[in-house]
Amino acid sequence: MKNAEYKKAIASVLECEANKIFLYWKGRVALFAALTSMGVKKGDEVILPAYTCVVVPNAILYLGAIPIYVDISEDDYNLDISKLENAITSKTKVIICQNTFGLSTNLEQILRIAKKNNIFTIEDCTHGFGGYYDGKPNGSFCDAAYFSTQWNKPISTGIGGILLVNNKQLLDGVIKLESKKIKPTIVDTISLSLLLLSRKLFINKYSYYKMVNLYRILGKYKVVIGSSEGAEITSIEMPVKYFKDMSNIQMIIGTKNIVTLKEINERRKNNSIIYTQFLKNNGKKFVAEKYFENHLFLKYPLIVKNRDLFIERANKENIILGDWFNSPIHPIKKNLHLWQFEPELFPIAMEVSKKIVNLPTELKNIDRVIDFLRLNLDFIQ
């Protein structure tokens, strides 16, 4: 019942049939299911932007496939379309179309190239649930799309993943995988419930950085359920019990939180307009206004000259900033070659990852953030 109710709520946002929706413990698991249904296997190549979270190339590597990175555009931090065709070979099986910070990539061109080369496409909408592109909900365009309901996503269930299958030829494959999903244990459910309660009770603008850092450390060593745990961010080996189903508590919270999604997304958009106008008025880099009509602004990207000091100053003023992505394959900083990533080939992604911070867009009032930016204009590029 909870499963059906949550799927119905999701379908209303994505404007699709509920039977095309599948639920998972995390968003990366949804991606893995999509890749598996497309027949991705050892030696196949999957194209993705050279600016993403490590869990994306990991899902590819778990299948024995090869991640093929393409440098990004400084305009929208998505895959640079002009460099896409050079990355395609006879082994290319899938192109992942990432929606970075809620800014959609140029799907028309990617889909045209993919169709010409008989390549599957997947929309990475982990930042874009509830946003639109060309008048249609994010996730509507590719063969499949996946979404995340992790802590800082458009809606949160603590952790969680959603897969939308648009290509009917893939449905049978995804349905067959349902029987292979591992059920969350009672310990999983209790741990997640306690984390959700702790977040509600203890995290605020004064405690945010300390609590987030503590959570990341505890998650890394599996003391708590982390958005990325242990081997998920330290290894290219598939963790035990990776392919896990969504729990009832996630479905209950998701069904509840989805009610306010539209209101919060409107707030994100309005705040982004304010940020843009401020940056524009002060001669700083801003998100191009052509992206404002439909796109969701999960976070507002800002390029700064000294990120560590800028974040330190923000912390002192209790201004909450994000650090997506502080590495081309966030949060990996060393041994990038293990993920088939050669830094010298992707200069834009490398440069952006050293300088970017994210401004909050979900706040009811961003006056304090604007005041902070005004006092620290010299840091902003």
PALO-60579 format. One record per residue (C-alpha): residue in three letters; chain; x, y, z negated. Coordinates in nm, 2 decimals. Layout:
# PALO-60579
+------+-------+--------+--------+--------+
| resn | chain |   east |  north |     up |
+------+-------+--------+--------+--------+
|  ALA |     A |      X |      Y |      Z |
...
+------+-------+--------+--------+--------+
END
This chain:
# PALO-60579
+------+-------+--------+--------+--------+
| resn | chain |   east |  north |     up |
+------+-------+--------+--------+--------+
|  MET |     A |   0.00 |   0.00 |   0.00 |
|  LYS |     A |   0.28 |   0.24 |  -0.10 |
|  ASN |     A |   0.46 |   0.15 |   0.22 |
|  ALA |     A |   0.16 |   0.22 |   0.44 |
|  GLU |     A |   0.08 |   0.55 |   0.26 |
|  TYR |     A |   0.43 |   0.68 |   0.30 |
|  LYS |     A |   0.46 |   0.58 |   0.66 |
|  LYS |     A |   0.13 |   0.75 |   0.73 |
|  ALA |     A |   0.26 |   1.07 |   0.57 |
|  ILE |     A |   0.58 |   1.05 |   0.77 |
|  ALA |     A |   0.39 |   0.98 |   1.09 |
|  SER |     A |   0.19 |   1.30 |   1.04 |
|  VAL |     A |   0.51 |   1.50 |   1.03 |
|  LEU |     A |   0.67 |   1.33 |   1.33 |
|  GLU |     A |   0.34 |   1.32 |   1.52 |
|  CYS |     A |   0.39 |   0.95 |   1.60 |
|  GLU |     A |   0.23 |   0.62 |   1.53 |
|  ALA |     A |   0.30 |   0.47 |   1.19 |
|  ASN |     A |   0.39 |   0.13 |   1.33 |
|  LYS |     A |   0.70 |   0.29 |   1.49 |
|  ILE |     A |   0.84 |   0.39 |   1.15 |
|  PHE |     A |   1.07 |   0.17 |   0.94 |
|  LEU |     A |   1.20 |   0.24 |   0.59 |
|  TYR |     A |   1.54 |   0.17 |   0.43 |
|  TRP |     A |   1.74 |   0.23 |   0.11 |
|  LYS |     A |   1.96 |   0.49 |   0.29 |
|  GLY |     A |   1.97 |   0.68 |   0.62 |
|  ARG |     A |   2.29 |   0.51 |   0.73 |
|  VAL |     A |   2.11 |   0.17 |   0.70 |
|  ALA |     A |   1.84 |   0.30 |   0.94 |
|  LEU |     A |   2.12 |   0.39 |   1.18 |
|  PHE |     A |   2.27 |   0.05 |   1.15 |
|  ALA |     A |   1.93 |  -0.11 |   1.23 |
|  ALA |     A |   1.90 |   0.11 |   1.54 |
|  LEU |     A |   2.24 |   0.02 |   1.66 |
|  THR |     A |   2.18 |  -0.35 |   1.60 |
|  SER |     A |   1.85 |  -0.34 |   1.79 |
|  MET |     A |   2.03 |  -0.19 |   2.09 |
|  GLY |     A |   2.27 |  -0.48 |   2.10 |
|  VAL |     A |   2.58 |  -0.29 |   1.99 |
|  LYS |     A |   2.86 |  -0.55 |   1.94 |
|  LYS |     A |   3.23 |  -0.59 |   1.92 |
|  GLY |     A |   3.41 |  -0.38 |   2.18 |
|  ASP |     A |   3.12 |  -0.16 |   2.27 |
|  GLU |     A |   3.17 |   0.22 |   2.24 |
|  VAL |     A |   2.94 |   0.46 |   2.07 |
|  ILE |     A |   2.98 |   0.84 |   2.13 |
|  LEU |     A |   2.93 |   1.08 |   1.84 |
|  PRO |     A |   3.03 |   1.43 |   1.75 |
|  ALA |     A |   3.38 |   1.48 |   1.59 |
|  TYR |     A |   3.21 |   1.65 |   1.30 |
|  THR |     A |   2.99 |   1.42 |   1.09 |
|  CYS |     A |   2.96 |   1.21 |   0.78 |
|  VAL |     A |   3.18 |   0.90 |   0.74 |
|  VAL |     A |   2.87 |   0.68 |   0.71 |
|  VAL |     A |   2.80 |   0.74 |   1.08 |
|  PRO |     A |   3.12 |   0.59 |   1.22 |
|  ASN |     A |   3.11 |   0.33 |   0.95 |
|  ALA |     A |   2.77 |   0.20 |   1.08 |
|  ILE |     A |   2.94 |   0.16 |   1.42 |
|  LEU |     A |   3.25 |   0.00 |   1.28 |
|  TYR |     A |   3.05 |  -0.25 |   1.08 |
|  LEU |     A |   2.93 |  -0.40 |   1.41 |
|  GLY |     A |   3.28 |  -0.42 |   1.55 |
|  ALA |     A |   3.21 |  -0.13 |   1.79 |
|  ILE |     A |   3.43 |   0.17 |   1.86 |
|  PRO |     A |   3.34 |   0.52 |   1.76 |
|  ILE |     A |   3.43 |   0.77 |   2.04 |
|  TYR |     A |   3.44 |   1.12 |   1.91 |
|  VAL |     A |   3.37 |   1.44 |   2.12 |
|  ASP |     A |   3.48 |   1.78 |   1.99 |
|  ILE |     A |   3.21 |   2.02 |   1.89 |
|  SER |     A |   3.08 |   2.36 |   2.00 |
|  GLU |     A |   3.15 |   2.66 |   1.77 |
|  ASP |     A |   2.81 |   2.79 |   1.86 |
|  ASP |     A |   2.59 |   2.52 |   1.70 |
|  TYR |     A |   2.85 |   2.27 |   1.55 |
|  ASN |     A |   2.71 |   1.99 |   1.76 |
|  LEU |     A |   2.87 |   1.78 |   2.03 |
|  ASP |     A |   3.02 |   2.00 |   2.31 |
|  ILE |     A |   2.81 |   1.90 |   2.62 |
|  SER |     A |   3.09 |   2.00 |   2.86 |
|  LYS |     A |   3.31 |   1.73 |   2.71 |
|  LEU |     A |   3.06 |   1.45 |   2.70 |
|  GLU |     A |   3.09 |   1.30 |   3.05 |
|  ASN |     A |   3.47 |   1.26 |   3.01 |
|  ALA |     A |   3.41 |   1.04 |   2.70 |
|  ILE |     A |   3.18 |   0.80 |   2.89 |
|  THR |     A |   3.33 |   0.46 |   3.01 |
|  SER |     A |   3.19 |   0.13 |   3.13 |
|  LYS |     A |   3.18 |   0.03 |   2.76 |
|  THR |     A |   2.96 |   0.31 |   2.64 |
|  LYS |     A |   2.65 |   0.17 |   2.48 |
|  VAL |     A |   2.50 |   0.46 |   2.28 |
|  ILE |     A |   2.52 |   0.83 |   2.24 |
|  ILE |     A |   2.44 |   0.97 |   1.89 |
|  CYS |     A |   2.28 |   1.32 |   1.92 |
|  GLN |     A |   2.34 |   1.49 |   1.59 |
|  ASN |     A |   2.12 |   1.76 |   1.45 |
|  THR |     A |   2.38 |   1.96 |   1.24 |
|  PHE |     A |   2.24 |   2.17 |   0.95 |
|  GLY |     A |   1.90 |   2.15 |   1.13 |
|  LEU |     A |   2.04 |   2.29 |   1.46 |
|  SER |     A |   1.94 |   2.06 |   1.74 |
|  THR |     A |   2.18 |   1.97 |   2.01 |
|  ASN |     A |   2.11 |   2.02 |   2.38 |
|  LEU |     A |   1.90 |   1.71 |   2.42 |
|  GLU |     A |   1.79 |   1.77 |   2.78 |
|  GLN |     A |   2.15 |   1.75 |   2.91 |
|  ILE |     A |   2.25 |   1.46 |   2.70 |
|  LEU |     A |   1.94 |   1.26 |   2.80 |
|  ARG |     A |   2.00 |   1.33 |   3.16 |
|  ILE |     A |   2.36 |   1.21 |   3.14 |
|  ALA |     A |   2.26 |   0.90 |   2.93 |
|  LYS |     A |   1.99 |   0.81 |   3.18 |
|  LYS |     A |   2.23 |   0.84 |   3.47 |
|  ASN |     A |   2.47 |   0.60 |   3.30 |
|  ASN |     A |   2.21 |   0.36 |   3.15 |
|  ILE |     A |   2.31 |   0.45 |   2.79 |
|  PHE |     A |   2.09 |   0.43 |   2.48 |
|  THR |     A |   2.05 |   0.75 |   2.27 |
|  ILE |     A |   1.99 |   0.80 |   1.90 |
|  GLU |     A |   1.89 |   1.13 |   1.73 |
|  ASP |     A |   2.07 |   1.18 |   1.40 |
|  CYS |     A |   1.80 |   1.39 |   1.23 |
|  THR |     A |   1.93 |   1.35 |   0.88 |
|  HIS |     A |   1.94 |   1.73 |   0.86 |
|  GLY |     A |   1.63 |   1.78 |   1.06 |
|  PHE |     A |   1.32 |   1.62 |   0.92 |
|  GLY |     A |   1.02 |   1.85 |   0.98 |
|  GLY |     A |   1.20 |   2.07 |   1.24 |
|  TYR |     A |   1.12 |   2.10 |   1.60 |
|  TYR |     A |   1.29 |   2.11 |   1.94 |
|  ASP |     A |   1.12 |   2.23 |   2.25 |
|  GLY |     A |   0.79 |   2.23 |   2.08 |
|  LYS |     A |   0.81 |   1.87 |   1.96 |
|  PRO |     A |   0.91 |   1.72 |   1.62 |
|  ASN |     A |   1.28 |   1.64 |   1.58 |
|  GLY |     A |   1.32 |   1.27 |   1.65 |
|  SER |     A |   1.08 |   1.26 |   1.95 |
|  PHE |     A |   1.32 |   1.25 |   2.23 |
|  CYS |     A |   1.57 |   0.97 |   2.21 |
|  ASP |     A |   1.53 |   0.59 |   2.21 |
|  ALA |     A |   1.54 |   0.60 |   1.83 |
|  ALA |     A |   1.59 |   0.86 |   1.56 |
|  TYR |     A |   1.69 |   0.83 |   1.20 |
|  PHE |     A |   1.63 |   1.05 |   0.90 |
|  SER |     A |   1.77 |   1.08 |   0.54 |
|  THR |     A |   1.59 |   1.16 |   0.22 |
|  GLN |     A |   1.90 |   1.19 |   0.02 |
|  TRP |     A |   1.94 |   1.46 |  -0.25 |
|  ASN |     A |   2.00 |   1.76 |  -0.03 |
|  LYS |     A |   1.79 |   1.67 |   0.27 |
|  PRO |     A |   1.46 |   1.84 |   0.38 |
|  ILE |     A |   1.27 |   1.61 |   0.14 |
|  SER |     A |   1.44 |   1.41 |  -0.13 |
|  THR |     A |   1.37 |   1.07 |  -0.28 |
|  GLY |     A |   1.72 |   1.06 |  -0.43 |
|  ILE |     A |   1.83 |   0.84 |  -0.15 |
|  GLY |     A |   1.64 |   0.69 |   0.14 |
|  GLY |     A |   1.63 |   0.63 |   0.51 |
|  ILE |     A |   1.37 |   0.64 |   0.79 |
|  LEU |     A |   1.39 |   0.50 |   1.14 |
|  LEU |     A |   1.16 |   0.61 |   1.42 |
|  VAL |     A |   1.16 |   0.38 |   1.73 |
|  ASN |     A |   1.05 |   0.55 |   2.05 |
|  ASN |     A |   1.17 |   0.29 |   2.30 |
|  LYS |     A |   0.91 |   0.01 |   2.28 |
|  GLN |     A |   1.18 |  -0.23 |   2.41 |
|  LEU |     A |   1.36 |  -0.20 |   2.08 |
|  LEU |     A |   1.06 |  -0.26 |   1.85 |
|  ASP |     A |   1.08 |  -0.64 |   1.85 |
|  GLY |     A |   1.45 |  -0.62 |   1.75 |
|  VAL |     A |   1.39 |  -0.38 |   1.46 |
|  ILE |     A |   1.09 |  -0.59 |   1.34 |
|  LYS |     A |   1.30 |  -0.90 |   1.34 |
|  LEU |     A |   1.56 |  -0.72 |   1.12 |
|  GLU |     A |   1.29 |  -0.65 |   0.86 |
|  SER |     A |   1.32 |  -1.00 |   0.72 |
|  LYS |     A |   1.69 |  -0.95 |   0.67 |
|  LYS |     A |   1.65 |  -0.65 |   0.44 |
|  ILE |     A |   1.76 |  -0.70 |   0.08 |
|  LYS |     A |   1.51 |  -0.60 |  -0.18 |
|  PRO |     A |   1.62 |  -0.35 |  -0.43 |
|  THR |     A |   1.67 |  -0.50 |  -0.78 |
|  ILE |     A |   1.50 |  -0.38 |  -1.10 |
|  VAL |     A |   1.83 |  -0.23 |  -1.20 |
|  ASP |     A |   1.84 |  -0.04 |  -0.87 |
|  THR |     A |   1.50 |   0.10 |  -0.93 |
|  ILE |     A |   1.56 |   0.20 |  -1.29 |
|  SER |     A |   1.89 |   0.36 |  -1.21 |
|  LEU |     A |   1.74 |   0.56 |  -0.93 |
|  SER |     A |   1.45 |   0.67 |  -1.15 |
|  LEU |     A |   1.68 |   0.78 |  -1.42 |
|  LEU |     A |   1.89 |   0.98 |  -1.17 |
|  LEU |     A |   1.58 |   1.15 |  -1.04 |
|  LEU |     A |   1.48 |   1.24 |  -1.39 |
|  SER |     A |   1.82 |   1.36 |  -1.48 |
|  ARG |     A |   1.84 |   1.58 |  -1.18 |
|  LYS |     A |   1.50 |   1.74 |  -1.27 |
|  LEU |     A |   1.60 |   1.80 |  -1.63 |
|  PHE |     A |   1.97 |   1.90 |  -1.62 |
|  ILE |     A |   2.07 |   2.04 |  -1.28 |
|  ASN |     A |   2.03 |   2.42 |  -1.24 |
|  LYS |     A |   2.23 |   2.71 |  -1.10 |
|  TYR |     A |   2.45 |   2.70 |  -1.42 |
|  SER |     A |   2.53 |   2.33 |  -1.42 |
|  TYR |     A |   2.52 |   2.25 |  -1.05 |
|  TYR |     A |   2.89 |   2.21 |  -0.96 |
|  LYS |     A |   2.98 |   2.02 |  -1.27 |
|  MET |     A |   2.69 |   1.78 |  -1.24 |
|  VAL |     A |   2.74 |   1.72 |  -0.86 |
|  ASN |     A |   3.12 |   1.65 |  -0.91 |
|  LEU |     A |   3.03 |   1.41 |  -1.20 |
|  TYR |     A |   2.77 |   1.24 |  -0.98 |
|  ARG |     A |   3.02 |   1.20 |  -0.69 |
|  ILE |     A |   3.28 |   1.05 |  -0.92 |
|  LEU |     A |   3.03 |   0.81 |  -1.09 |
|  GLY |     A |   2.89 |   0.71 |  -0.75 |
|  LYS |     A |   3.23 |   0.64 |  -0.61 |
|  TYR |     A |   3.30 |   0.39 |  -0.89 |
|  LYS |     A |   2.95 |   0.25 |  -0.88 |
|  VAL |     A |   2.86 |   0.37 |  -1.23 |
|  VAL |     A |   2.55 |   0.52 |  -1.09 |
|  ILE |     A |   2.37 |   0.49 |  -0.76 |
|  GLY |     A |   2.55 |   0.73 |  -0.53 |
|  SER |     A |   2.45 |   0.88 |  -0.20 |
|  SER |     A |   2.78 |   0.72 |  -0.10 |
|  GLU |     A |   2.92 |   0.45 |  -0.31 |
|  GLY |     A |   3.26 |   0.28 |  -0.33 |
|  ALA |     A |   3.35 |   0.12 |  -0.01 |
|  GLU |     A |   3.10 |   0.34 |   0.19 |
|  ILE |     A |   3.35 |   0.62 |   0.17 |
|  THR |     A |   3.68 |   0.45 |   0.11 |
|  SER |     A |   3.67 |   0.16 |   0.35 |
|  ILE |     A |   3.56 |   0.05 |   0.70 |
|  GLU |     A |   3.44 |  -0.28 |   0.57 |
|  MET |     A |   3.07 |  -0.33 |   0.53 |
|  PRO |     A |   2.97 |  -0.33 |   0.16 |
|  VAL |     A |   2.78 |  -0.63 |   0.01 |
|  LYS |     A |   2.41 |  -0.56 |   0.00 |
|  TYR |     A |   2.44 |  -0.28 |   0.24 |
|  PHE |     A |   2.13 |  -0.37 |   0.45 |
|  LYS |     A |   1.87 |  -0.28 |   0.18 |
|  ASP |     A |   1.50 |  -0.20 |   0.18 |
|  MET |     A |   1.34 |   0.11 |   0.04 |
|  SER |     A |   1.20 |   0.08 |  -0.32 |
|  ASN |     A |   0.85 |   0.17 |  -0.43 |
|  ILE |     A |   0.98 |   0.46 |  -0.64 |
|  GLN |     A |   1.13 |   0.62 |  -0.32 |
|  MET |     A |   0.80 |   0.57 |  -0.13 |
|  ILE |     A |   0.60 |   0.73 |  -0.42 |
|  ILE |     A |   0.82 |   1.03 |  -0.45 |
|  GLY |     A |   0.85 |   1.07 |  -0.07 |
|  THR |     A |   0.47 |   1.07 |  -0.03 |
|  LYS |     A |   0.45 |   1.34 |  -0.30 |
|  ASN |     A |   0.73 |   1.56 |  -0.17 |
|  ILE |     A |   0.63 |   1.55 |   0.19 |
|  VAL |     A |   0.32 |   1.77 |   0.10 |
|  THR |     A |   0.54 |   2.07 |   0.05 |
|  LEU |     A |   0.77 |   2.01 |   0.34 |
|  LYS |     A |   0.61 |   2.26 |   0.58 |
|  GLU |     A |   0.61 |   2.54 |   0.32 |
|  ILE |     A |   0.98 |   2.48 |   0.22 |
|  ASN |     A |   1.09 |   2.46 |   0.59 |
|  GLU |     A |   0.92 |   2.80 |   0.66 |
|  ARG |     A |   1.11 |   2.94 |   0.36 |
|  ARG |     A |   1.44 |   2.80 |   0.51 |
|  LYS |     A |   1.37 |   2.97 |   0.84 |
|  ASN |     A |   1.28 |   3.30 |   0.68 |
|  ASN |     A |   1.59 |   3.30 |   0.46 |
|  SER |     A |   1.80 |   3.22 |   0.76 |
|  ILE |     A |   1.66 |   3.52 |   0.95 |
|  ILE |     A |   1.77 |   3.73 |   0.65 |
|  TYR |     A |   2.12 |   3.58 |   0.64 |
|  THR |     A |   2.15 |   3.63 |   1.02 |
|  GLN |     A |   2.05 |   4.00 |   1.00 |
|  PHE |     A |   2.29 |   4.06 |   0.72 |
|  LEU |     A |   2.58 |   3.90 |   0.89 |
|  LYS |     A |   2.50 |   4.07 |   1.22 |
|  ASN |     A |   2.48 |   4.41 |   1.06 |
|  ASN |     A |   2.82 |   4.36 |   0.91 |
|  GLY |     A |   2.99 |   4.23 |   1.22 |
|  LYS |     A |   3.03 |   3.87 |   1.10 |
|  LYS |     A |   2.97 |   3.54 |   1.28 |
|  PHE |     A |   2.60 |   3.44 |   1.26 |
|  VAL |     A |   2.38 |   3.16 |   1.40 |
|  ALA |     A |   2.26 |   3.26 |   1.74 |
|  GLU |     A |   1.91 |   3.39 |   1.74 |
|  LYS |     A |   1.81 |   3.15 |   2.03 |
|  TYR |     A |   1.80 |   2.87 |   1.77 |
|  PHE |     A |   1.53 |   3.04 |   1.55 |
|  GLU |     A |   1.21 |   2.96 |   1.74 |
|  ASN |     A |   1.17 |   2.60 |   1.62 |
|  HIS |     A |   1.48 |   2.47 |   1.45 |
|  LEU |     A |   1.50 |   2.38 |   1.09 |
|  PHE |     A |   1.78 |   2.54 |   0.88 |
|  LEU |     A |   1.86 |   2.28 |   0.61 |
|  LYS |     A |   2.17 |   2.49 |   0.53 |
|  TYR |     A |   2.30 |   2.81 |   0.68 |
|  PRO |     A |   2.66 |   2.76 |   0.80 |
|  LEU |     A |   2.91 |   3.03 |   0.71 |
|  ILE |     A |   3.28 |   3.05 |   0.82 |
|  VAL |     A |   3.51 |   3.20 |   0.56 |
|  LYS |     A |   3.89 |   3.26 |   0.54 |
|  ASN |     A |   3.97 |   3.11 |   0.20 |
|  ARG |     A |   3.71 |   2.85 |   0.12 |
|  ASP |     A |   3.84 |   2.73 |  -0.22 |
|  LEU |     A |   3.86 |   3.08 |  -0.35 |
|  PHE |     A |   3.52 |   3.18 |  -0.20 |
|  ILE |     A |   3.35 |   2.88 |  -0.36 |
|  GLU |     A |   3.53 |   2.95 |  -0.69 |
|  ARG |     A |   3.39 |   3.31 |  -0.69 |
|  ALA |     A |   3.05 |   3.18 |  -0.60 |
|  ASN |     A |   3.07 |   2.93 |  -0.89 |
|  LYS |     A |   3.15 |   3.21 |  -1.14 |
|  GLU |     A |   2.84 |   3.40 |  -1.02 |
|  ASN |     A |   2.62 |   3.08 |  -1.03 |
|  ILE |     A |   2.57 |   3.09 |  -0.66 |
|  ILE |     A |   2.52 |   2.73 |  -0.52 |
|  LEU |     A |   2.71 |   2.67 |  -0.20 |
|  GLY |     A |   2.74 |   2.35 |   0.00 |
|  ASP |     A |   3.06 |   2.20 |   0.15 |
|  TRP |     A |   2.92 |   2.02 |   0.46 |
|  PHE |     A |   3.14 |   1.92 |   0.63 |
|  ASN |     A |   3.47 |   1.97 |   0.46 |
|  SER |     A |   3.63 |   1.71 |   0.69 |
|  PRO |     A |   3.55 |   1.61 |   1.05 |
|  ILE |     A |   3.43 |   1.28 |   0.90 |
|  HIS |     A |   3.31 |   1.41 |   0.56 |
|  PRO |     A |   3.44 |   1.36 |   0.29 |
|  ILE |     A |   3.74 |   1.16 |   0.42 |
|  LYS |     A |   4.06 |   1.37 |   0.41 |
|  LYS |     A |   4.34 |   1.12 |   0.46 |
|  ASN |     A |   4.40 |   0.82 |   0.69 |
|  LEU |     A |   4.15 |   0.94 |   0.95 |
|  HIS |     A |   4.30 |   0.70 |   1.20 |
|  LEU |     A |   4.13 |   0.41 |   1.01 |
|  TRP |     A |   3.80 |   0.56 |   1.15 |
|  GLN |     A |   3.96 |   0.58 |   1.50 |
|  PHE |     A |   3.99 |   0.96 |   1.46 |
|  GLU |     A |   4.29 |   1.15 |   1.59 |
|  PRO |     A |   4.29 |   1.50 |   1.45 |
|  GLU |     A |   4.49 |   1.66 |   1.72 |
|  LEU |     A |   4.23 |   1.57 |   1.98 |
|  PHE |     A |   3.95 |   1.77 |   1.81 |
|  PRO |     A |   4.09 |   2.12 |   1.73 |
|  ILE |     A |   3.75 |   2.29 |   1.69 |
|  ALA |     A |   3.61 |   2.03 |   1.45 |
|  MET |     A |   3.93 |   2.04 |   1.25 |
|  GLU |     A |   3.93 |   2.42 |   1.22 |
|  VAL |     A |   3.56 |   2.44 |   1.13 |
|  SER |     A |   3.59 |   2.18 |   0.86 |
|  LYS |     A |   3.86 |   2.38 |   0.69 |
|  LYS |     A |   3.66 |   2.70 |   0.68 |
|  ILE |     A |   3.29 |   2.62 |   0.65 |
|  VAL |     A |   3.05 |   2.66 |   0.36 |
|  ASN |     A |   2.67 |   2.63 |   0.35 |
|  LEU |     A |   2.44 |   2.90 |   0.22 |
|  PRO |     A |   2.13 |   2.78 |   0.04 |
|  THR |     A |   1.81 |   2.82 |   0.24 |
|  GLU |     A |   1.55 |   2.66 |   0.01 |
|  LEU |     A |   1.55 |   2.93 |  -0.26 |
|  LYS |     A |   1.24 |   3.14 |  -0.31 |
|  ASN |     A |   1.46 |   3.45 |  -0.34 |
|  ILE |     A |   1.81 |   3.49 |  -0.19 |
|  ASP |     A |   1.88 |   3.85 |  -0.31 |
|  ARG |     A |   2.16 |   3.73 |  -0.54 |
|  VAL |     A |   2.32 |   3.54 |  -0.25 |
|  ILE |     A |   2.31 |   3.84 |  -0.03 |
|  ASP |     A |   2.46 |   4.05 |  -0.31 |
|  PHE |     A |   2.74 |   3.80 |  -0.35 |
|  LEU |     A |   2.81 |   3.81 |   0.03 |
|  ARG |     A |   2.81 |   4.19 |   0.02 |
|  LEU |     A |   3.08 |   4.19 |  -0.25 |
|  ASN |     A |   3.29 |   3.93 |  -0.07 |
|  LEU |     A |   3.26 |   4.05 |   0.29 |
|  ASP |     A |   3.64 |   4.04 |   0.34 |
|  PHE |     A |   3.63 |   3.66 |   0.30 |
|  ILE |     A |   3.37 |   3.61 |   0.58 |
|  GLN |     A |   3.48 |   3.58 |   0.94 |
+------+-------+--------+--------+--------+
END
